[in-house]
Amino acid sequence: MSNRTKGILLLILSAFFFACMNMFVKLSGDELPVFQKVFFRNAMASVIAFIVLLKNKAPLRPTVKGSWKYLVLRTLFGLTGVVCNYYALETLVLSDASILNKMSPFFAVIFSFIFIHERPKLYQWLVLGGALFGTIFVIKPSFANAAFIPALVGFLGGVCAGAAYGCVRKLGLMGESNPYIVFFFSTASTLIVTPVMIAGYVPMTALQWVYLLSAGVSAALAQFSITAAYTYAPAKEISVYDFSQIIFASLMSLIVFQQVPDIWSVVGYVIIISMAILNYFLSREKITKNSE
């Protein structure tokens, strides 16, 4: 099996685990506060990341001078993105919330310019514009639409996730280890939400405990799978497969929640995924030309 094939399979596996995470969070019920869900998701991921670091005998501190700034920014953006995503999941169809969160790769282009000074190409701006157009069909802007505000919050979550990925890319270029980045984010964000979680804690049933712990395990497996995927193949070659999460989320929406996205949302999915595929092929074409 080639490294590229391994990368693709791991990325699809990561997409599946992220879809599972969202499914378990939604199954836990909207009577639980968002910050309580975030706490258990990140606490579980922190424990798993800690075990991985110990197993690898890696230091439990930053190994690169000057990485603190971007670790903190990655935590703030990432935590905001998770909170927004979980809030959106309470109201939206699972696949709608997932596609809005998947705007992150498009916005990562902008934040890579801010953090790394990688100037976006013209086609990347056009693809971003096309993807933004697609979100209109999913968000369906109208204050008469009860899901408008949750959809807008879900979109903001995608923007923040894009900023977080920009920070991760900066940290990777600086030489910071991926397991430590996962550990720092999971641990710091858990500590941040702990006071809010305690203040508004709602007792949980045994099943809700199972759902939230499962969400945490799924999140950790997804993060490590996506990290491993990009060690086997560069993002420009395999990133489009990350959108398989929408397929998994749509199937889970139908089978688990008996929810079917409306026709306008489906149109939005098609536009956004088409922009991702277009970006994938244009990136590969440019790389091929540059290597000739």
Residue frames relative to the residue before (quaternion, step in Angstrom):
aa qw qx qy qz dx dy dz
M 1.0000 0.0000 0.0000 0.0000 0.00 0.00 0.00
S 0.4115 -0.7250 0.4965 0.2421 3.60 -0.77 1.02
N 0.6393 -0.5269 0.3932 0.3988 3.57 -1.26 0.39
R 0.6213 0.5445 -0.3438 0.4464 3.58 1.04 -0.76
T 0.6547 0.5032 -0.3107 0.4707 3.60 0.95 -0.86
K 0.6262 0.5273 -0.3307 0.4695 3.58 1.01 -0.80
G 0.6519 0.5259 -0.3053 0.4531 3.56 0.98 -0.90
I 0.6497 0.5170 -0.3087 0.4640 3.57 0.98 -0.89
L 0.6770 0.4967 -0.2936 0.4570 3.59 0.86 -0.97
L 0.6613 0.4989 -0.3052 0.4696 3.58 0.99 -0.82
L 0.6472 0.5126 -0.3212 0.4638 3.59 1.04 -0.74
I 0.6347 0.5041 -0.3212 0.4897 3.59 1.03 -0.75
L 0.6244 0.5285 -0.3264 0.4736 3.58 1.06 -0.78
S 0.6333 0.5252 -0.3158 0.4726 3.57 1.02 -0.83
A 0.6422 0.5233 -0.3154 0.4629 3.58 0.97 -0.88
F 0.6353 0.5277 -0.3188 0.4651 3.58 1.03 -0.81
F 0.6817 0.4841 -0.2946 0.4627 3.60 0.89 -0.91
F 0.6293 0.5148 -0.3422 0.4710 3.62 1.03 -0.70
A 0.6304 0.5155 -0.3271 0.4795 3.59 1.04 -0.75
C 0.6327 0.5224 -0.3203 0.4735 3.59 1.04 -0.81
M 0.6215 0.5471 -0.3382 0.4472 3.58 0.98 -0.85
N 0.6801 0.4813 -0.2861 0.4732 3.58 0.85 -0.97
M 0.6321 0.5361 -0.3307 0.4513 3.58 1.02 -0.80
F 0.6798 0.4859 -0.2960 0.4628 3.60 0.87 -0.94
V 0.6256 0.5284 -0.3371 0.4646 3.60 1.04 -0.77
K 0.6700 0.4902 -0.2958 0.4727 3.58 0.92 -0.88
L 0.6477 0.5266 -0.3124 0.4534 3.59 1.04 -0.79
S 0.5977 0.5963 -0.3632 0.3941 3.60 1.12 -0.61
G 0.5194 -0.6852 0.3789 0.3425 3.58 1.27 -0.27
D 0.4798 -0.6955 0.4606 0.2719 3.56 -1.09 0.72
E 0.5153 0.6297 -0.4354 0.3852 3.61 1.24 0.09
L 0.6206 0.5070 -0.3433 0.4899 3.58 1.26 -0.29
P 0.5074 -0.6555 0.4591 0.3195 3.62 -0.91 0.87
V 0.6131 -0.5754 0.4023 0.3621 3.55 -1.14 0.71
F 0.6870 0.4987 -0.2995 0.4355 3.60 0.87 -0.93
Q 0.5905 0.5495 -0.3675 0.4630 3.58 1.16 -0.49
K 0.6446 0.5081 -0.3083 0.4808 3.57 1.04 -0.81
V 0.6515 0.5176 -0.3113 0.4590 3.57 0.96 -0.90
F 0.6228 0.5600 -0.3381 0.4292 3.58 0.99 -0.86
F 0.7229 0.4382 -0.2656 0.4635 3.58 0.71 -1.02
R 0.6056 0.5529 -0.3527 0.4507 3.59 1.06 -0.70
N 0.7544 0.4064 -0.2187 0.4667 3.58 0.77 -1.07
A 0.6023 0.5568 -0.3641 0.4412 3.61 1.08 -0.65
M 0.6542 0.5056 -0.3089 0.4701 3.57 0.96 -0.87
A 0.6579 0.5051 -0.3043 0.4684 3.58 0.95 -0.90
S 0.6251 0.5497 -0.3306 0.4447 3.58 1.08 -0.76
V 0.6492 0.5185 -0.3107 0.4618 3.58 0.95 -0.90
I 0.6720 0.4952 -0.2962 0.4643 3.58 0.91 -0.94
A 0.6526 0.5047 -0.3129 0.4706 3.61 0.98 -0.85
F 0.6188 0.5486 -0.3293 0.4558 3.58 1.08 -0.79
I 0.6504 0.5143 -0.3062 0.4677 3.58 0.97 -0.89
V 0.6432 0.5233 -0.3181 0.4597 3.59 0.99 -0.86
L 0.6562 0.5077 -0.3117 0.4632 3.59 0.95 -0.87
L 0.6535 0.5054 -0.3142 0.4678 3.59 0.97 -0.84
K 0.6447 0.5320 -0.3159 0.4490 3.56 0.97 -0.89
N 0.7241 0.4161 -0.2291 0.5000 3.57 1.04 -0.84
K 0.3667 -0.7507 0.4631 0.2958 3.57 1.38 -0.04
A 0.3305 0.7469 -0.4963 0.2943 3.54 1.07 0.86
P 0.5526 -0.6224 0.4317 0.3478 3.62 -1.07 0.62
L 0.3865 -0.7170 0.5353 0.2233 3.58 -1.11 0.74
R 0.6254 0.4581 -0.3533 0.5237 3.56 0.91 0.97
P 0.6367 -0.5152 0.3861 0.4245 3.59 -1.21 0.33
T 0.2800 -0.7794 0.5404 0.1484 3.57 -0.97 0.82
V 0.7048 0.4083 -0.2461 0.5254 3.58 1.29 -0.11
K 0.4624 -0.6827 0.4952 0.2736 3.56 -0.86 0.98
G 0.8103 0.2668 -0.2054 0.4797 3.55 -0.94 0.93
S 0.5241 0.6618 -0.4113 0.3436 3.60 1.24 0.02
W 0.4650 0.7085 -0.4342 0.3052 3.60 1.23 -0.37
K 0.6385 0.5585 -0.3285 0.4152 3.56 0.89 -0.97
Y 0.7411 0.4143 -0.2285 0.4764 3.56 0.81 -1.00
L 0.5754 0.5546 -0.3796 0.4662 3.59 1.20 -0.43
V 0.6593 0.4954 -0.2997 0.4796 3.58 1.00 -0.85
L 0.6586 0.4995 -0.3082 0.4709 3.59 0.93 -0.89
R 0.6282 0.5306 -0.3344 0.4604 3.58 1.00 -0.83
T 0.6535 0.5179 -0.3071 0.4586 3.59 1.03 -0.83
L 0.6848 0.4914 -0.2917 0.4522 3.59 0.85 -0.96
F 0.6801 0.4653 -0.2877 0.4880 3.58 0.90 -0.91
G 0.6734 0.5126 -0.2985 0.4413 3.57 0.90 -0.94
L 0.6574 0.5080 -0.3069 0.4642 3.57 0.95 -0.88
T 0.6419 0.5128 -0.3205 0.4716 3.58 0.97 -0.85
G 0.6458 0.5316 -0.3113 0.4510 3.56 1.00 -0.84
V 0.6618 0.4996 -0.3028 0.4699 3.58 0.96 -0.88
V 0.6445 0.5211 -0.3201 0.4589 3.60 0.93 -0.90
C 0.6653 0.5003 -0.2995 0.4662 3.59 0.91 -0.92
N 0.6494 0.5223 -0.3117 0.4565 3.57 0.97 -0.88
Y 0.6871 0.4802 -0.2879 0.4630 3.59 0.90 -0.91
Y 0.6096 0.5340 -0.3494 0.4702 3.58 1.09 -0.67
A 0.6629 0.5076 -0.2998 0.4616 3.58 0.94 -0.91
L 0.6307 0.5647 -0.3299 0.4177 3.59 1.02 -0.79
E 0.5913 0.5959 -0.3706 0.3975 3.59 1.14 -0.57
T 0.7883 0.3182 -0.1414 0.5073 3.58 1.08 -0.73
L 0.7335 0.4654 -0.2449 0.4306 3.57 0.86 -0.97
V 0.5959 -0.4847 0.4892 0.4131 3.51 -1.38 0.25
L 0.6169 -0.5975 0.3652 0.3593 3.60 -0.95 0.89
S 0.6950 0.4756 -0.2844 0.4582 3.59 0.88 -0.91
D 0.5986 0.5487 -0.3612 0.4584 3.63 1.12 -0.59
A 0.6669 0.4935 -0.2978 0.4722 3.58 0.89 -0.96
S 0.6550 0.5292 -0.3091 0.4420 3.58 1.01 -0.82
I 0.6815 0.4852 -0.3051 0.4552 3.61 0.87 -0.89
L 0.6340 0.5169 -0.3385 0.4649 3.61 1.04 -0.69
N 0.6482 0.4998 -0.3154 0.4802 3.58 1.04 -0.73
K 0.6579 0.5229 -0.2999 0.4514 3.57 1.17 -0.63
M 0.4293 0.6516 -0.4896 0.3892 3.58 1.24 0.37
S 0.4586 0.7363 -0.4149 0.2746 3.58 1.26 -0.36
P 0.6592 0.5051 -0.3549 0.4294 3.69 0.83 -0.73
F 0.6301 0.5327 -0.3375 0.4531 3.58 1.09 -0.69
F 0.7087 0.4399 -0.2621 0.4854 3.58 0.94 -0.88
A 0.5229 0.6247 -0.4124 0.4077 3.58 1.21 -0.38
V 0.5764 0.5867 -0.3657 0.4356 3.58 1.17 -0.61
I 0.6718 0.4900 -0.2906 0.4735 3.57 0.95 -0.93
F 0.7161 0.4516 -0.2648 0.4617 3.57 0.84 -0.95
S 0.5693 0.5542 -0.3893 0.4660 3.59 1.18 -0.39
F 0.6127 0.5304 -0.3371 0.4792 3.58 1.15 -0.65
I 0.6702 0.5040 -0.2959 0.4574 3.58 0.98 -0.89
F 0.7758 0.3793 -0.1874 0.4681 3.58 0.82 -1.03
I 0.8056 0.2706 -0.1110 0.5153 3.59 0.98 -0.87
H 0.3701 -0.7472 0.4637 0.2995 3.57 1.33 -0.25
E 0.3382 0.6910 -0.5440 0.3350 3.56 1.03 0.88
R 0.2706 -0.8022 0.5111 0.1482 3.57 -0.24 1.27
P 0.4144 -0.7173 0.4958 0.2605 3.62 -0.70 1.04
K 0.4502 -0.6595 0.5337 0.2785 3.56 -1.14 0.70
L 0.6835 -0.4884 0.3478 0.4163 3.56 -1.27 0.40
Y 0.6682 0.5080 -0.3187 0.4403 3.59 0.88 -0.90
Q 0.6198 0.5442 -0.3510 0.4434 3.61 1.12 -0.60
W 0.6260 0.5139 -0.3305 0.4846 3.58 1.10 -0.69
L 0.6571 0.5109 -0.3078 0.4610 3.58 0.99 -0.85
V 0.6420 0.5138 -0.3144 0.4743 3.57 1.02 -0.83
L 0.6326 0.5218 -0.3278 0.4692 3.60 1.00 -0.82
G 0.6460 0.5203 -0.3137 0.4622 3.58 0.97 -0.88
G 0.6526 0.5120 -0.3064 0.4670 3.57 0.99 -0.84
A 0.6555 0.5065 -0.3069 0.4685 3.58 0.98 -0.84
L 0.6313 0.5239 -0.3265 0.4695 3.59 1.03 -0.79
F 0.6134 0.5364 -0.3373 0.4714 3.57 1.07 -0.77
G 0.6481 0.5333 -0.3117 0.4455 3.58 1.00 -0.82
T 0.6364 0.5448 -0.3404 0.4270 3.60 1.03 -0.73
I 0.5399 0.6212 -0.4058 0.3974 3.60 1.16 -0.50
F 0.6718 0.5009 -0.2947 0.4593 3.58 1.01 -0.83
V 0.6656 0.4757 -0.3032 0.4886 3.59 1.15 -0.57
I 0.7018 0.4615 -0.2639 0.4742 3.59 0.92 -0.94
K 0.0836 -0.8328 0.5357 0.1117 3.58 1.09 -0.83
P 0.1163 -0.8562 0.4997 0.0605 3.60 0.59 1.19
S 0.4124 0.6484 -0.5572 0.3146 3.55 -0.68 1.17
F 0.3969 -0.7205 0.5106 0.2503 3.57 -0.79 0.96
A 0.5579 0.5716 -0.3955 0.4535 3.58 1.29 -0.11
N 0.6238 0.5174 -0.3237 0.4882 3.56 1.30 -0.35
A 0.4098 -0.7510 0.4651 0.2274 3.60 -0.48 1.23
A 0.7010 0.4639 -0.2648 0.4725 3.59 1.13 -0.60
F 0.4046 0.7507 -0.4587 0.2495 3.61 1.27 -0.04
I 0.6991 0.4679 -0.2799 0.4627 3.61 0.77 -1.03
P 0.6579 0.4834 -0.3318 0.4727 3.66 0.83 -0.81
A 0.6420 0.5165 -0.3274 0.4625 3.60 1.03 -0.76
L 0.6412 0.5168 -0.3179 0.4699 3.58 1.03 -0.81
V 0.6382 0.5106 -0.3137 0.4833 3.58 1.04 -0.80
G 0.6344 0.5293 -0.3213 0.4627 3.59 1.03 -0.80
F 0.6279 0.5269 -0.3172 0.4770 3.57 1.09 -0.78
L 0.6322 0.5217 -0.3200 0.4750 3.59 1.01 -0.85
G 0.6102 0.5547 -0.3395 0.4524 3.57 1.10 -0.72
G 0.6402 0.5230 -0.3121 0.4681 3.57 1.06 -0.78
V 0.6254 0.5295 -0.3264 0.4710 3.58 1.06 -0.80
C 0.6836 0.4848 -0.2853 0.4652 3.59 0.89 -0.96
A 0.6227 0.5262 -0.3407 0.4683 3.58 1.05 -0.72
G 0.6204 0.5377 -0.3312 0.4650 3.58 1.08 -0.73
A 0.6414 0.5092 -0.3138 0.4805 3.57 1.04 -0.80
A 0.6363 0.5304 -0.3222 0.4582 3.58 1.02 -0.82
Y 0.6590 0.5011 -0.3078 0.4689 3.59 0.98 -0.84
G 0.5985 0.5514 -0.3527 0.4618 3.57 1.14 -0.63
C 0.6496 0.5039 -0.3039 0.4814 3.58 1.05 -0.80
V 0.6319 0.5314 -0.3282 0.4588 3.58 1.02 -0.84
R 0.6466 0.5148 -0.3186 0.4642 3.57 0.99 -0.84
K 0.6337 0.5217 -0.3229 0.4712 3.58 1.00 -0.83
L 0.6666 0.5014 -0.2968 0.4648 3.58 0.93 -0.91
G 0.6313 0.5360 -0.3235 0.4577 3.57 1.05 -0.78
L 0.6675 0.4912 -0.2934 0.4766 3.56 0.99 -0.85
M 0.6406 0.5135 -0.3188 0.4736 3.57 1.16 -0.60
G 0.5515 -0.6420 0.3752 0.3780 3.59 1.25 -0.38
E 0.4196 0.6962 -0.4816 0.3276 3.60 1.25 0.24
S 0.4864 -0.6913 0.4500 0.2881 3.60 -0.96 0.84
N 0.5583 -0.6376 0.4276 0.3145 3.57 -1.03 0.83
P 0.6434 0.5132 -0.3538 0.4443 3.67 0.86 -0.77
Y 0.6595 0.4962 -0.3240 0.4625 3.59 1.01 -0.75
I 0.6043 0.5507 -0.3561 0.4526 3.60 1.04 -0.73
V 0.6501 0.5020 -0.3037 0.4828 3.59 0.98 -0.90
F 0.6639 0.5136 -0.3006 0.4528 3.59 0.92 -0.94
F 0.6698 0.5035 -0.3089 0.4499 3.59 0.84 -0.96
F 0.6675 0.5005 -0.3057 0.4587 3.58 0.85 -0.96
S 0.6928 0.4912 -0.2877 0.4427 3.58 0.77 -1.03
T 0.6960 0.4763 -0.2740 0.4621 3.58 0.92 -0.93
A 0.6827 0.4900 -0.2915 0.4570 3.59 0.83 -0.99
S 0.6807 0.4817 -0.2995 0.4636 3.59 0.90 -0.87
T 0.6003 0.5460 -0.3550 0.4642 3.60 1.12 -0.62
L 0.6642 0.5002 -0.2978 0.4691 3.59 0.94 -0.90
I 0.6406 0.5415 -0.3247 0.4371 3.59 1.00 -0.82
V 0.7588 0.3940 -0.2190 0.4701 3.60 0.84 -0.94
T 0.4593 0.7205 -0.4376 0.2801 3.62 1.21 -0.30
P 0.6783 0.4764 -0.3292 0.4523 3.69 0.75 -0.86
V 0.6557 0.5033 -0.3096 0.4700 3.59 0.97 -0.85
M 0.6431 0.5314 -0.3151 0.4525 3.56 1.00 -0.86
I 0.6673 0.5009 -0.3005 0.4620 3.59 0.93 -0.93
A 0.6577 0.5351 -0.3076 0.4319 3.59 0.95 -0.93
G 0.8060 0.2474 -0.1236 0.5233 3.58 0.98 -0.78
Y 0.2536 0.8223 -0.4858 0.1535 3.58 1.25 0.39
V 0.1368 -0.7617 0.6311 0.0533 3.54 -1.03 0.93
P 0.4794 -0.6742 0.4711 0.3060 3.63 -0.73 1.02
M 0.2491 -0.7963 0.5411 0.1052 3.56 -0.99 0.89
T 0.4826 -0.6214 0.5307 0.3153 3.52 -1.24 0.53
A 0.6770 -0.4744 0.3595 0.4329 3.57 -1.28 0.26
L 0.6548 0.5215 -0.3122 0.4492 3.58 1.01 -0.83
Q 0.6441 0.5123 -0.3246 0.4662 3.59 1.02 -0.76
W 0.5916 0.5463 -0.3562 0.4741 3.59 1.11 -0.64
V 0.6540 0.5136 -0.3060 0.4635 3.55 0.92 -0.94
Y 0.6629 0.5178 -0.3098 0.4433 3.60 0.90 -0.92
L 0.7214 0.4475 -0.2680 0.4555 3.60 0.80 -0.97
L 0.6320 0.4993 -0.3406 0.4850 3.59 1.04 -0.66
S 0.6276 0.5234 -0.3260 0.4753 3.58 1.08 -0.71
A 0.6156 0.5367 -0.3379 0.4678 3.58 1.09 -0.73
G 0.6565 0.5158 -0.3062 0.4574 3.59 1.00 -0.82
V 0.6502 0.5005 -0.3089 0.4809 3.57 0.97 -0.86
S 0.6494 0.5212 -0.3119 0.4575 3.59 0.95 -0.90
A 0.6448 0.5261 -0.3171 0.4549 3.58 0.99 -0.87
A 0.6679 0.4955 -0.3028 0.4656 3.58 0.93 -0.90
L 0.6571 0.5049 -0.3092 0.4667 3.59 0.92 -0.89
A 0.6383 0.5272 -0.3215 0.4597 3.58 1.05 -0.80
Q 0.6765 0.5027 -0.2977 0.4484 3.58 0.90 -0.94
F 0.6903 0.4585 -0.2869 0.4805 3.58 0.93 -0.83
S 0.6182 0.5413 -0.3457 0.4531 3.61 1.09 -0.64
I 0.6848 0.4758 -0.2935 0.4674 3.56 0.91 -0.90
T 0.6115 0.5375 -0.3446 0.4674 3.59 1.10 -0.66
A 0.6653 0.4975 -0.2918 0.4741 3.58 0.95 -0.93
A 0.6140 0.5723 -0.3467 0.4186 3.58 1.00 -0.83
Y 0.7372 0.4248 -0.2343 0.4702 3.56 0.87 -0.95
T 0.5629 0.5409 -0.4163 0.4661 3.59 1.25 0.09
Y 0.6748 0.4772 -0.2880 0.4837 3.58 1.22 -0.45
A 0.8073 0.0110 0.0246 0.5895 3.60 1.06 -0.66
P 0.5372 -0.6374 0.4410 0.3327 3.61 -1.05 0.71
A 0.6505 -0.5529 0.3641 0.3723 3.55 -1.17 0.67
K 0.6400 0.5622 -0.3325 0.4046 3.59 0.97 -0.84
E 0.6972 0.4712 -0.2701 0.4679 3.60 1.19 -0.47
I 0.8287 0.2532 -0.0958 0.4898 3.60 1.02 -0.67
S 0.4617 0.7413 -0.4252 0.2377 3.62 1.21 -0.40
V 0.5809 0.6041 -0.3817 0.3897 3.61 1.07 -0.64
Y 0.6233 0.5633 -0.3435 0.4198 3.61 1.10 -0.61
D 0.5084 0.6445 -0.4189 0.3881 3.59 1.25 -0.27
F 0.6217 0.5619 -0.3357 0.4302 3.58 1.17 -0.55
S 0.4331 0.6706 -0.4757 0.3692 3.59 1.26 0.10
Q 0.4855 0.6581 -0.4339 0.3780 3.59 1.26 -0.27
I 0.6237 0.5480 -0.3466 0.4365 3.59 1.05 -0.71
I 0.6203 0.5259 -0.3390 0.4730 3.59 1.07 -0.70
F 0.6668 0.4907 -0.3004 0.4737 3.59 0.89 -0.94
A 0.6680 0.5102 -0.3014 0.4501 3.59 0.93 -0.94
S 0.6412 0.5228 -0.3231 0.4596 3.59 1.01 -0.80
L 0.6554 0.5018 -0.3068 0.4738 3.59 0.98 -0.84
M 0.6589 0.4962 -0.3076 0.4744 3.59 0.99 -0.82
S 0.6000 0.5591 -0.3508 0.4520 3.59 1.07 -0.76
L 0.7075 0.4719 -0.2514 0.4621 3.54 0.90 -1.00
I 0.7485 0.4278 -0.2269 0.4530 3.59 0.77 -1.07
V 0.7662 0.3837 -0.2019 0.4743 3.60 0.81 -1.00
F 0.8110 0.2678 -0.1160 0.5070 3.60 0.87 -0.94
Q 0.3222 -0.7594 0.4926 0.2774 3.59 1.30 -0.18
Q 0.4352 0.6724 -0.4667 0.3750 3.56 1.04 0.88
V 0.0992 -0.7798 0.6170 0.0370 3.55 -0.96 0.92
P 0.4194 -0.7034 0.5025 0.2772 3.64 -0.70 0.97
D 0.4981 -0.6537 0.4673 0.3259 3.59 -1.07 0.68
I 0.7202 -0.4744 0.2971 0.4099 3.56 -1.30 0.34
W 0.6385 0.5321 -0.3364 0.4428 3.60 1.04 -0.73
S 0.6305 0.5193 -0.3317 0.4721 3.58 1.04 -0.74
V 0.6361 0.5302 -0.3257 0.4563 3.58 0.99 -0.85
V 0.6152 0.5307 -0.3376 0.4753 3.59 1.05 -0.80
G 0.6511 0.5173 -0.3076 0.4624 3.59 0.98 -0.86
Y 0.6148 0.5449 -0.3411 0.4568 3.58 1.01 -0.84
V 0.6731 0.5186 -0.2936 0.4379 3.55 0.85 -1.08
I 0.6655 0.5023 -0.3043 0.4607 3.59 0.93 -0.91
I 0.6912 0.4874 -0.2896 0.4480 3.60 0.81 -1.01
I 0.6809 0.4717 -0.2911 0.4787 3.59 0.88 -0.92
S 0.6102 0.5437 -0.3471 0.4601 3.60 1.09 -0.68
M 0.6412 0.5131 -0.3195 0.4728 3.58 1.03 -0.79
A 0.6333 0.5241 -0.3290 0.4648 3.60 1.05 -0.76
I 0.6594 0.4974 -0.3017 0.4762 3.59 0.98 -0.87
L 0.6367 0.5257 -0.3196 0.4650 3.59 1.01 -0.87
N 0.6485 0.5157 -0.3097 0.4665 3.58 0.95 -0.90
Y 0.6236 0.5564 -0.3190 0.4470 3.58 1.05 -0.84
F 0.7286 0.4315 -0.2513 0.4688 3.58 0.78 -1.02
L 0.6368 0.5169 -0.3351 0.4637 3.60 1.03 -0.72
S 0.6319 0.5266 -0.3268 0.4654 3.59 1.05 -0.76
R 0.6676 0.4993 -0.2972 0.4655 3.57 0.93 -0.90
E 0.6385 0.5306 -0.3235 0.4540 3.58 1.02 -0.84
K 0.6650 0.5004 -0.3068 0.4618 3.57 0.97 -0.87
I 0.6327 0.5279 -0.3273 0.4625 3.59 1.04 -0.80
T 0.6452 0.5302 -0.3127 0.4525 3.58 0.99 -0.90
K 0.6623 0.5052 -0.3018 0.4638 3.58 0.95 -0.90
N 0.6744 0.5070 -0.2970 0.4471 3.57 0.97 -0.86
S 0.6851 0.4852 -0.2814 0.4648 3.57 1.16 -0.60
E 0.5706 0.6042 -0.3814 0.4048 3.59 1.26 -0.26
